[in-house]
Amino acid sequence: MNIETKIAVVCITENGKKLALRINSLIKNSDVYVVSNKKNNLQLETKKEKVFLVTEKLSELVEKLFKKYECIVFIMATGIVVRVIAPYINSKFSDPAILVTDEKGTNIISLLSGHMGGANEMTHYISDLIEANPVITTATDVNKKASLDMIAKKLDAHIDNFRENVKDVNAMLVNNQEVGIYVDENYDIDTRGFKVLDKLENIEELDKVVVITNKNQIIKDYLISQCDSKVKEDSLVKNEVSKKIIKVIPRDIVVGIGCRRNTDSKLLQESLTNLLHDYNIDIKSVKEIGSIDIKHDEKAIIDLASYLDAPFTTISSEEISKVDYLFDKSEFVKKNVGVYCVAEPVAHILSKGNLIIEKHKYKGITISVGRVSK
């Protein structure tokens, strides 16, 4: 979460309304909902943009807000909030951040989705704005330690068995067990509570090891180095040391694609898979794929985006033409799509100039790869 997050502020008393309007004046992306009923008879003295007087039941309003906002700040008793949000709570991965504050703004409580939803961050942010006391109860935060879910969130990372691994690692950190962390490349993350490893070694001496990398082979290479040469590679997954390793794969790879019309979906998928394998890049690190805008309906690329669970971004020929001079030119491509090349300039644009793999050709397909900074 960041301060650009869309926020709803909900109040049910006159003093709560005053605080809600104050928060609204300090946070540009906030909407205020003043709940009026026969008991409180709240009114708006003047009409204000992003301030709404509602007469529906609080429970009905909350159902709508859960679907619309990333963060909801309730100015009322915590008990009321717990009861009213209970029917709509689903998952820490989808629920909005829920904050609660008293109508005087003395304390702000991070109630729900503290890590993944960003409630803890927003609690600190609003507390600073209105000089309130932030109330954070998340164990890792209270103990001033990092958490695996926040690391994953910052890196937009993939972790197999996410919930189970996050729960295990965070519990180990809180209980002062020895959890190692190896950070490949220069990822800037919070490592408080972890034992930072300069290289992968002596893993068997640790309770768990988190390895942050977008490389495909790094863990397998380590395991092979620890095994007798007669041990079959397939048995590595059964190795006790391997069970201690949790791989965190930052999604920082962007892919530019140019291809013939009606390219076979399987061929495109295999082409990218083989290319990334050759360059020791984990395919789960792909953050985004892109092509020229005339390819917006190319089924093979759409299917690839679905397979990777990554967005498919199209870039206009005008934007591509501003940078295509940097790369090898093709008159054939120019004649057909209006620019001299597609894959490299697209990857260049998506990665903000950090191209790591120049174009590779596969049977009418051209692929280039870039990496975004984390």
TORKOL-4160 file (C-alpha; in steps of 0.2 Angstrom, whole numbers, padded with zeros to 4 digits, m for minus):
374
<pt num="1" X="0000" Y="0000" Z="0000"/>
<pt num="2" X="0005" Y="0018" Z="m0003"/>
<pt num="3" X="m0002" Y="0035" Z="0001"/>
<pt num="4" X="m0010" Y="0035" Z="m0017"/>
<pt num="5" X="m0022" Y="0021" Z="m0011"/>
<pt num="6" X="m0040" Y="0025" Z="m0012"/>
<pt num="7" X="m0047" Y="0027" Z="0006"/>
<pt num="8" X="m0065" Y="0027" Z="0013"/>
<pt num="9" X="m0068" Y="0036" Z="0030"/>
<pt num="10" X="m0084" Y="0031" Z="0038"/>
<pt num="11" X="m0091" Y="0040" Z="0053"/>
<pt num="12" X="m0108" Y="0039" Z="0063"/>
<pt num="13" X="m0106" Y="0054" Z="0076"/>
<pt num="14" X="m0104" Y="0073" Z="0075"/>
<pt num="15" X="m0087" Y="0072" Z="0083"/>
<pt num="16" X="m0083" Y="0058" Z="0071"/>
<pt num="17" X="m0088" Y="0068" Z="0056"/>
<pt num="18" X="m0076" Y="0082" Z="0062"/>
<pt num="19" X="m0062" Y="0070" Z="0062"/>
<pt num="20" X="m0067" Y="0062" Z="0045"/>
<pt num="21" X="m0067" Y="0079" Z="0037"/>
<pt num="22" X="m0050" Y="0083" Z="0045"/>
<pt num="23" X="m0043" Y="0067" Z="0038"/>
<pt num="24" X="m0051" Y="0071" Z="0021"/>
<pt num="25" X="m0042" Y="0087" Z="0020"/>
<pt num="26" X="m0025" Y="0079" Z="0023"/>
<pt num="27" X="m0027" Y="0064" Z="0011"/>
<pt num="28" X="m0032" Y="0069" Z="m0006"/>
<pt num="29" X="m0037" Y="0051" Z="m0011"/>
<pt num="30" X="m0050" Y="0049" Z="0003"/>
<pt num="31" X="m0069" Y="0049" Z="0002"/>
<pt num="32" X="m0079" Y="0052" Z="0018"/>
<pt num="33" X="m0096" Y="0043" Z="0021"/>
<pt num="34" X="m0107" Y="0051" Z="0035"/>
<pt num="35" X="m0120" Y="0039" Z="0040"/>
<pt num="36" X="m0135" Y="0048" Z="0045"/>
<pt num="37" X="m0150" Y="0040" Z="0054"/>
<pt num="38" X="m0165" Y="0044" Z="0066"/>
<pt num="39" X="m0154" Y="0043" Z="0081"/>
<pt num="40" X="m0139" Y="0054" Z="0076"/>
<pt num="41" X="m0148" Y="0065" Z="0063"/>
<pt num="42" X="m0131" Y="0070" Z="0055"/>
<pt num="43" X="m0131" Y="0082" Z="0041"/>
<pt num="44" X="m0119" Y="0091" Z="0030"/>
<pt num="45" X="m0118" Y="0110" Z="0032"/>
<pt num="46" X="m0111" Y="0112" Z="0015"/>
<pt num="47" X="m0109" Y="0101" Z="0000"/>
<pt num="48" X="m0091" Y="0095" Z="m0002"/>
<pt num="49" X="m0083" Y="0085" Z="m0016"/>
<pt num="50" X="m0079" Y="0067" Z="m0010"/>
<pt num="51" X="m0090" Y="0069" Z="0006"/>
<pt num="52" X="m0106" Y="0059" Z="0005"/>
<pt num="53" X="m0121" Y="0059" Z="0017"/>
<pt num="54" X="m0129" Y="0041" Z="0017"/>
<pt num="55" X="m0145" Y="0035" Z="0025"/>
<pt num="56" X="m0143" Y="0017" Z="0022"/>
<pt num="57" X="m0138" Y="0004" Z="0035"/>
<pt num="58" X="m0120" Y="0004" Z="0040"/>
<pt num="59" X="m0119" Y="m0015" Z="0036"/>
<pt num="60" X="m0126" Y="m0011" Z="0018"/>
<pt num="61" X="m0114" Y="0003" Z="0016"/>
<pt num="62" X="m0099" Y="m0008" Z="0022"/>
<pt num="63" X="m0103" Y="m0022" Z="0009"/>
<pt num="64" X="m0101" Y="m0009" Z="m0005"/>
<pt num="65" X="m0085" Y="m0001" Z="0002"/>
<pt num="66" X="m0077" Y="m0018" Z="0003"/>
<pt num="67" X="m0079" Y="m0020" Z="m0015"/>
<pt num="68" X="m0073" Y="m0002" Z="m0020"/>
<pt num="69" X="m0059" Y="0003" Z="m0008"/>
<pt num="70" X="m0042" Y="m0004" Z="m0003"/>
<pt num="71" X="m0043" Y="0004" Z="0014"/>
<pt num="72" X="m0057" Y="0009" Z="0025"/>
<pt num="73" X="m0055" Y="0019" Z="0041"/>
<pt num="74" X="m0069" Y="0018" Z="0053"/>
<pt num="75" X="m0072" Y="0032" Z="0066"/>
<pt num="76" X="m0082" Y="0022" Z="0080"/>
<pt num="77" X="m0080" Y="0009" Z="0093"/>
<pt num="78" X="m0070" Y="m0007" Z="0088"/>
<pt num="79" X="m0084" Y="m0018" Z="0093"/>
<pt num="80" X="m0096" Y="m0010" Z="0080"/>
<pt num="81" X="m0083" Y="m0012" Z="0067"/>
<pt num="82" X="m0079" Y="m0030" Z="0071"/>
<pt num="83" X="m0098" Y="m0035" Z="0070"/>
<pt num="84" X="m0101" Y="m0025" Z="0054"/>
<pt num="85" X="m0086" Y="m0031" Z="0044"/>
<pt num="86" X="m0088" Y="m0049" Z="0049"/>
<pt num="87" X="m0099" Y="m0055" Z="0035"/>
<pt num="88" X="m0088" Y="m0049" Z="0022"/>
<pt num="89" X="m0071" Y="m0054" Z="0028"/>
<pt num="90" X="m0063" Y="m0067" Z="0015"/>
<pt num="91" X="m0044" Y="m0067" Z="0014"/>
<pt num="92" X="m0029" Y="m0057" Z="0019"/>
<pt num="93" X="m0025" Y="m0057" Z="0000"/>
<pt num="94" X="m0041" Y="m0049" Z="m0005"/>
<pt num="95" X="m0049" Y="m0040" Z="0010"/>
<pt num="96" X="m0046" Y="m0021" Z="0011"/>
<pt num="97" X="m0035" Y="m0014" Z="0025"/>
<pt num="98" X="m0046" Y="m0010" Z="0040"/>
<pt num="99" X="m0042" Y="0004" Z="0052"/>
<pt num="100" X="m0052" Y="0010" Z="0068"/>
<pt num="101" X="m0050" Y="0026" Z="0077"/>
<pt num="102" X="m0060" Y="0034" Z="0091"/>
<pt num="103" X="m0069" Y="0050" Z="0087"/>
<pt num="104" X="m0056" Y="0061" Z="0095"/>
<pt num="105" X="m0042" Y="0053" Z="0085"/>
<pt num="106" X="m0032" Y="0048" Z="0100"/>
<pt num="107" X="m0028" Y="0030" Z="0095"/>
<pt num="108" X="m0028" Y="0022" Z="0077"/>
<pt num="109" X="m0029" Y="0003" Z="0077"/>
<pt num="110" X="m0023" Y="m0008" Z="0062"/>
<pt num="111" X="m0037" Y="m0021" Z="0063"/>
<pt num="112" X="m0037" Y="m0031" Z="0047"/>
<pt num="113" X="m0025" Y="m0035" Z="0033"/>
<pt num="114" X="m0010" Y="m0027" Z="0042"/>
<pt num="115" X="0003" Y="m0034" Z="0031"/>
<pt num="116" X="m0003" Y="m0039" Z="0014"/>
<pt num="117" X="m0017" Y="m0026" Z="0014"/>
<pt num="118" X="m0006" Y="m0012" Z="0020"/>
<pt num="119" X="m0016" Y="m0008" Z="0036"/>
<pt num="120" X="0000" Y="m0006" Z="0047"/>
<pt num="121" X="0008" Y="0006" Z="0035"/>
<pt num="122" X="m0008" Y="0016" Z="0033"/>
<pt num="123" X="m0010" Y="0017" Z="0052"/>
<pt num="124" X="0007" Y="0024" Z="0054"/>
<pt num="125" X="0004" Y="0036" Z="0040"/>
<pt num="126" X="m0013" Y="0043" Z="0046"/>
<pt num="127" X="m0006" Y="0043" Z="0064"/>
<pt num="128" X="0008" Y="0055" Z="0059"/>
<pt num="129" X="m0004" Y="0066" Z="0050"/>
<pt num="130" X="m0016" Y="0068" Z="0065"/>
<pt num="131" X="m0004" Y="0065" Z="0079"/>
<pt num="132" X="m0013" Y="0050" Z="0085"/>
<pt num="133" X="m0006" Y="0034" Z="0094"/>
<pt num="134" X="m0003" Y="0020" Z="0081"/>
<pt num="135" X="m0009" Y="0003" Z="0088"/>
<pt num="136" X="0000" Y="m0012" Z="0079"/>
<pt num="137" X="m0002" Y="m0029" Z="0086"/>
<pt num="138" X="0006" Y="m0040" Z="0072"/>
<pt num="139" X="0019" Y="m0050" Z="0081"/>
<pt num="140" X="0033" Y="m0047" Z="0069"/>
<pt num="141" X="0031" Y="m0028" Z="0070"/>
<pt num="142" X="0029" Y="m0028" Z="0089"/>
<pt num="143" X="0045" Y="m0038" Z="0090"/>
<pt num="144" X="0054" Y="m0026" Z="0077"/>
<pt num="145" X="0057" Y="m0040" Z="0065"/>
<pt num="146" X="0054" Y="m0042" Z="0046"/>
<pt num="147" X="0041" Y="m0053" Z="0039"/>
<pt num="148" X="0041" Y="m0065" Z="0024"/>
<pt num="149" X="0024" Y="m0058" Z="0018"/>
<pt num="150" X="0030" Y="m0040" Z="0018"/>
<pt num="151" X="0046" Y="m0045" Z="0009"/>
<pt num="152" X="0036" Y="m0054" Z="m0004"/>
<pt num="153" X="0024" Y="m0039" Z="m0006"/>
<pt num="154" X="0038" Y="m0027" Z="m0008"/>
<pt num="155" X="0046" Y="m0038" Z="m0022"/>
<pt num="156" X="0029" Y="m0043" Z="m0029"/>
<pt num="157" X="0037" Y="m0060" Z="m0027"/>
<pt num="158" X="0031" Y="m0078" Z="m0030"/>
<pt num="159" X="0032" Y="m0091" Z="m0016"/>
<pt num="160" X="0026" Y="m0109" Z="m0018"/>
<pt num="161" X="0014" Y="m0113" Z="m0004"/>
<pt num="162" X="0013" Y="m0095" Z="0001"/>
<pt num="163" X="0002" Y="m0096" Z="0016"/>
<pt num="164" X="0010" Y="m0111" Z="0024"/>
<pt num="165" X="0028" Y="m0104" Z="0021"/>
<pt num="166" X="0024" Y="m0087" Z="0027"/>
<pt num="167" X="0016" Y="m0093" Z="0043"/>
<pt num="168" X="0030" Y="m0105" Z="0047"/>
<pt num="169" X="0044" Y="m0092" Z="0044"/>
<pt num="170" X="0035" Y="m0078" Z="0053"/>
<pt num="171" X="0032" Y="m0089" Z="0068"/>
<pt num="172" X="0050" Y="m0094" Z="0068"/>
<pt num="173" X="0056" Y="m0076" Z="0068"/>
<pt num="174" X="0045" Y="m0071" Z="0082"/>
<pt num="175" X="0050" Y="m0086" Z="0092"/>
<pt num="176" X="0069" Y="m0082" Z="0089"/>
<pt num="177" X="0073" Y="m0098" Z="0079"/>
<pt num="178" X="0087" Y="m0096" Z="0067"/>
<pt num="179" X="0081" Y="m0092" Z="0050"/>
<pt num="180" X="0094" Y="m0088" Z="0036"/>
<pt num="181" X="0091" Y="m0077" Z="0022"/>
<pt num="182" X="0102" Y="m0076" Z="0006"/>
<pt num="183" X="0098" Y="m0061" Z="m0006"/>
<pt num="184" X="0104" Y="m0064" Z="m0023"/>
<pt num="185" X="0107" Y="m0048" Z="m0033"/>
<pt num="186" X="0104" Y="m0031" Z="m0025"/>
<pt num="187" X="0086" Y="m0032" Z="m0018"/>
<pt num="188" X="0083" Y="m0019" Z="m0005"/>
<pt num="189" X="0073" Y="m0028" Z="0009"/>
<pt num="190" X="0070" Y="m0028" Z="0027"/>
<pt num="191" X="0081" Y="m0042" Z="0035"/>
<pt num="192" X="0078" Y="m0039" Z="0053"/>
<pt num="193" X="0077" Y="m0055" Z="0063"/>
<pt num="194" X="0085" Y="m0065" Z="0049"/>
<pt num="195" X="0103" Y="m0072" Z="0049"/>
<pt num="196" X="0110" Y="m0064" Z="0033"/>
<pt num="197" X="0120" Y="m0076" Z="0023"/>
<pt num="198" X="0134" Y="m0070" Z="0011"/>
<pt num="199" X="0133" Y="m0086" Z="0001"/>
<pt num="200" X="0123" Y="m0102" Z="0002"/>
<pt num="201" X="0132" Y="m0113" Z="0014"/>
<pt num="202" X="0129" Y="m0123" Z="0030"/>
<pt num="203" X="0110" Y="m0123" Z="0027"/>
<pt num="204" X="0109" Y="m0139" Z="0037"/>
<pt num="205" X="0113" Y="m0129" Z="0053"/>
<pt num="206" X="0098" Y="m0117" Z="0051"/>
<pt num="207" X="0080" Y="m0120" Z="0055"/>
<pt num="208" X="0075" Y="m0112" Z="0038"/>
<pt num="209" X="0083" Y="m0103" Z="0024"/>
<pt num="210" X="0074" Y="m0090" Z="0013"/>
<pt num="211" X="0083" Y="m0088" Z="m0004"/>
<pt num="212" X="0078" Y="m0072" Z="m0014"/>
<pt num="213" X="0082" Y="m0074" Z="m0032"/>
<pt num="214" X="0075" Y="m0075" Z="m0050"/>
<pt num="215" X="0088" Y="m0087" Z="m0055"/>
<pt num="216" X="0082" Y="m0105" Z="m0060"/>
<pt num="217" X="0096" Y="m0116" Z="m0055"/>
<pt num="218" X="0104" Y="m0108" Z="m0040"/>
<pt num="219" X="0096" Y="m0119" Z="m0027"/>
<pt num="220" X="0097" Y="m0135" Z="m0037"/>
<pt num="221" X="0116" Y="m0131" Z="m0040"/>
<pt num="222" X="0118" Y="m0129" Z="m0021"/>
<pt num="223" X="0109" Y="m0145" Z="m0017"/>
<pt num="224" X="0119" Y="m0155" Z="m0031"/>
<pt num="225" X="0136" Y="m0148" Z="m0023"/>
<pt num="226" X="0130" Y="m0155" Z="m0006"/>
<pt num="227" X="0126" Y="m0173" Z="m0013"/>
<pt num="228" X="0136" Y="m0188" Z="m0018"/>
<pt num="229" X="0138" Y="m0188" Z="m0037"/>
<pt num="230" X="0129" Y="m0205" Z="m0037"/>
<pt num="231" X="0113" Y="m0197" Z="m0030"/>
<pt num="232" X="0100" Y="m0195" Z="m0044"/>
<pt num="233" X="0094" Y="m0177" Z="m0047"/>
<pt num="234" X="0076" Y="m0182" Z="m0044"/>
<pt num="235" X="0080" Y="m0187" Z="m0026"/>
<pt num="236" X="0085" Y="m0169" Z="m0023"/>
<pt num="237" X="0068" Y="m0164" Z="m0019"/>
<pt num="238" X="0068" Y="m0178" Z="m0005"/>
<pt num="239" X="0084" Y="m0171" Z="0002"/>
<pt num="240" X="0081" Y="m0165" Z="0020"/>
<pt num="241" X="0091" Y="m0149" Z="0016"/>
<pt num="242" X="0080" Y="m0145" Z="0002"/>
<pt num="243" X="0065" Y="m0145" Z="0014"/>
<pt num="244" X="0073" Y="m0131" Z="0023"/>
<pt num="245" X="0074" Y="m0119" Z="0008"/>
<pt num="246" X="0060" Y="m0107" Z="0004"/>
<pt num="247" X="0063" Y="m0099" Z="m0013"/>
<pt num="248" X="0056" Y="m0081" Z="m0015"/>
<pt num="249" X="0055" Y="m0076" Z="m0034"/>
<pt num="250" X="0054" Y="m0057" Z="m0037"/>
<pt num="251" X="0043" Y="m0053" Z="m0052"/>
<pt num="252" X="0055" Y="m0041" Z="m0060"/>
<pt num="253" X="0057" Y="m0048" Z="m0078"/>
<pt num="254" X="0048" Y="m0040" Z="m0093"/>
<pt num="255" X="0047" Y="m0048" Z="m0110"/>
<pt num="256" X="0045" Y="m0040" Z="m0127"/>
<pt num="257" X="0037" Y="m0051" Z="m0140"/>
<pt num="258" X="0036" Y="m0049" Z="m0159"/>
<pt num="259" X="0028" Y="m0063" Z="m0169"/>
<pt num="260" X="0019" Y="m0067" Z="m0185"/>
<pt num="261" X="0000" Y="m0067" Z="m0185"/>
<pt num="262" X="m0009" Y="m0082" Z="m0179"/>
<pt num="263" X="0007" Y="m0089" Z="m0171"/>
<pt num="264" X="0004" Y="m0106" Z="m0162"/>
<pt num="265" X="0002" Y="m0103" Z="m0143"/>
<pt num="266" X="0011" Y="m0118" Z="m0138"/>
<pt num="267" X="0026" Y="m0113" Z="m0149"/>
<pt num="268" X="0027" Y="m0096" Z="m0141"/>
<pt num="269" X="0026" Y="m0103" Z="m0123"/>
<pt num="270" X="0040" Y="m0116" Z="m0127"/>
<pt num="271" X="0051" Y="m0102" Z="m0135"/>
<pt num="272" X="0050" Y="m0091" Z="m0120"/>
<pt num="273" X="0052" Y="m0106" Z="m0108"/>
<pt num="274" X="0068" Y="m0112" Z="m0117"/>
<pt num="275" X="0075" Y="m0094" Z="m0118"/>
<pt num="276" X="0073" Y="m0091" Z="m0100"/>
<pt num="277" X="0080" Y="m0108" Z="m0096"/>
<pt num="278" X="0096" Y="m0104" Z="m0106"/>
<pt num="279" X="0098" Y="m0088" Z="m0097"/>
<pt num="280" X="0095" Y="m0096" Z="m0080"/>
<pt num="281" X="0079" Y="m0086" Z="m0076"/>
<pt num="282" X="0065" Y="m0093" Z="m0067"/>
<pt num="283" X="0049" Y="m0091" Z="m0078"/>
<pt num="284" X="0039" Y="m0087" Z="m0062"/>
<pt num="285" X="0049" Y="m0070" Z="m0061"/>
<pt num="286" X="0040" Y="m0064" Z="m0077"/>
<pt num="287" X="0031" Y="m0048" Z="m0071"/>
<pt num="288" X="0024" Y="m0042" Z="m0088"/>
<pt num="289" X="0024" Y="m0046" Z="m0106"/>
<pt num="290" X="0022" Y="m0033" Z="m0120"/>
<pt num="291" X="0020" Y="m0031" Z="m0139"/>
<pt num="292" X="0015" Y="m0017" Z="m0152"/>
<pt num="293" X="m0003" Y="m0012" Z="m0151"/>
<pt num="294" X="m0008" Y="m0020" Z="m0167"/>
<pt num="295" X="m0005" Y="m0037" Z="m0158"/>
<pt num="296" X="m0018" Y="m0033" Z="m0145"/>
<pt num="297" X="m0029" Y="m0047" Z="m0151"/>
<pt num="298" X="m0015" Y="m0060" Z="m0154"/>
<pt num="299" X="m0021" Y="m0076" Z="m0146"/>
<pt num="300" X="m0004" Y="m0083" Z="m0143"/>
<pt num="301" X="0002" Y="m0068" Z="m0133"/>
<pt num="302" X="m0015" Y="m0068" Z="m0124"/>
<pt num="303" X="m0013" Y="m0086" Z="m0120"/>
<pt num="304" X="0005" Y="m0084" Z="m0114"/>
<pt num="305" X="m0001" Y="m0069" Z="m0102"/>
<pt num="306" X="m0014" Y="m0081" Z="m0095"/>
<pt num="307" X="m0002" Y="m0095" Z="m0093"/>
<pt num="308" X="0011" Y="m0083" Z="m0084"/>
<pt num="309" X="m0003" Y="m0074" Z="m0074"/>
<pt num="310" X="0005" Y="m0058" Z="m0080"/>
<pt num="311" X="m0002" Y="m0043" Z="m0088"/>
<pt num="312" X="m0001" Y="m0041" Z="m0107"/>
<pt num="313" X="0004" Y="m0023" Z="m0111"/>
<pt num="314" X="0003" Y="m0015" Z="m0129"/>
<pt num="315" X="0014" Y="m0001" Z="m0134"/>
<pt num="316" X="0009" Y="0011" Z="m0148"/>
<pt num="317" X="0020" Y="0012" Z="m0164"/>
<pt num="318" X="0023" Y="0030" Z="m0160"/>
<pt num="319" X="0031" Y="0026" Z="m0144"/>
<pt num="320" X="0041" Y="0012" Z="m0151"/>
<pt num="321" X="0047" Y="0023" Z="m0165"/>
<pt num="322" X="0055" Y="0034" Z="m0153"/>
<pt num="323" X="0068" Y="0021" Z="m0147"/>
<pt num="324" X="0068" Y="0008" Z="m0161"/>
<pt num="325" X="0083" Y="0017" Z="m0169"/>
<pt num="326" X="0093" Y="0010" Z="m0154"/>
<pt num="327" X="0092" Y="m0008" Z="m0161"/>
<pt num="328" X="0095" Y="m0018" Z="m0177"/>
<pt num="329" X="0082" Y="m0012" Z="m0191"/>
<pt num="330" X="0072" Y="m0023" Z="m0202"/>
<pt num="331" X="0064" Y="m0016" Z="m0217"/>
<pt num="332" X="0052" Y="m0031" Z="m0218"/>
<pt num="333" X="0045" Y="m0027" Z="m0200"/>
<pt num="334" X="0044" Y="m0008" Z="m0204"/>
<pt num="335" X="0033" Y="m0012" Z="m0220"/>
<pt num="336" X="0022" Y="m0024" Z="m0210"/>
<pt num="337" X="0019" Y="m0015" Z="m0193"/>
<pt num="338" X="0026" Y="0003" Z="m0196"/>
<pt num="339" X="0042" Y="0001" Z="m0185"/>
<pt num="340" X="0059" Y="m0006" Z="m0188"/>
<pt num="341" X="0058" Y="m0019" Z="m0173"/>
<pt num="342" X="0046" Y="m0024" Z="m0159"/>
<pt num="343" X="0053" Y="m0036" Z="m0146"/>
<pt num="344" X="0069" Y="m0026" Z="m0141"/>
<pt num="345" X="0061" Y="m0008" Z="m0140"/>
<pt num="346" X="0046" Y="m0015" Z="m0130"/>
<pt num="347" X="0057" Y="m0024" Z="m0118"/>
<pt num="348" X="0067" Y="m0008" Z="m0117"/>
<pt num="349" X="0052" Y="0003" Z="m0113"/>
<pt num="350" X="0044" Y="m0009" Z="m0100"/>
<pt num="351" X="0061" Y="m0011" Z="m0091"/>
<pt num="352" X="0065" Y="0008" Z="m0092"/>
<pt num="353" X="0080" Y="0005" Z="m0102"/>
<pt num="354" X="0087" Y="m0011" Z="m0093"/>
<pt num="355" X="0088" Y="m0023" Z="m0107"/>
<pt num="356" X="0096" Y="m0040" Z="m0101"/>
<pt num="357" X="0093" Y="m0051" Z="m0116"/>
<pt num="358" X="0094" Y="m0045" Z="m0134"/>
<pt num="359" X="0082" Y="m0052" Z="m0147"/>
<pt num="360" X="0081" Y="m0070" Z="m0150"/>
<pt num="361" X="0072" Y="m0078" Z="m0165"/>
<pt num="362" X="0061" Y="m0094" Z="m0165"/>
<pt num="363" X="0051" Y="m0098" Z="m0181"/>
<pt num="364" X="0043" Y="m0081" Z="m0184"/>
<pt num="365" X="0044" Y="m0076" Z="m0165"/>
<pt num="366" X="0056" Y="m0063" Z="m0158"/>
<pt num="367" X="0058" Y="m0062" Z="m0140"/>
<pt num="368" X="0069" Y="m0049" Z="m0129"/>
<pt num="369" X="0070" Y="m0048" Z="m0110"/>
<pt num="370" X="0072" Y="m0033" Z="m0098"/>
<pt num="371" X="0073" Y="m0032" Z="m0079"/>
<pt num="372" X="0064" Y="m0018" Z="m0069"/>
<pt num="373" X="0072" Y="m0012" Z="m0053"/>
<pt num="374" X="0066" Y="m0018" Z="m0036"/>
